[in-house]
Amino acid sequence: MSVPSISTRLSRAFGTGRRSSPSRAVTASPWRPVLIRVPLDVALERNRQRRADAIVPEASIRTVASLFEPPTVEEGFSRVRIVEA
């Protein structure tokens, strides 16, 4: 069973991917994702503190934040761990 990556999730958000059918049987994956949830304002501030050649455009961070879909057990994971940062 393949596990969707962030690029798969973003392609779904942009309409270029396809979601699996809800009727499809899902077997629990041994992989257990850990989502480290960081508030957008914290992520933007940390980005501003990076060295000049490593700064990510703010618009890119905001776009990913608005489109990101957190992993779910419905995708076949046996558990999803969420850490609040």
C-alpha positions, 0 to 999 in steps of 0.5 A: 500500500502506498502512503500519500506524500505531501506532493500527492496531497498538494496535487489533490488540492490543485485538482491534478491528483485523484482521491481514492474511492471511499468504498475501497478497502483500506488495510492499516499501514505499519507507517505512523505519521507524525504531524508537527502542527506549527501555527502559521504566524510562528512558521512565518516568523521562523522563516524571517529569521532564516539566512537570506539565501534560505528564506522561503517566499511568504506566499508559498508558505501561506499557500501550502498552509491553506492547502495542506491536508493532515494525514488521517486513519481513513488513509490506512494508517493505524494511528496518526500522532499530532504534536503541537509546536 
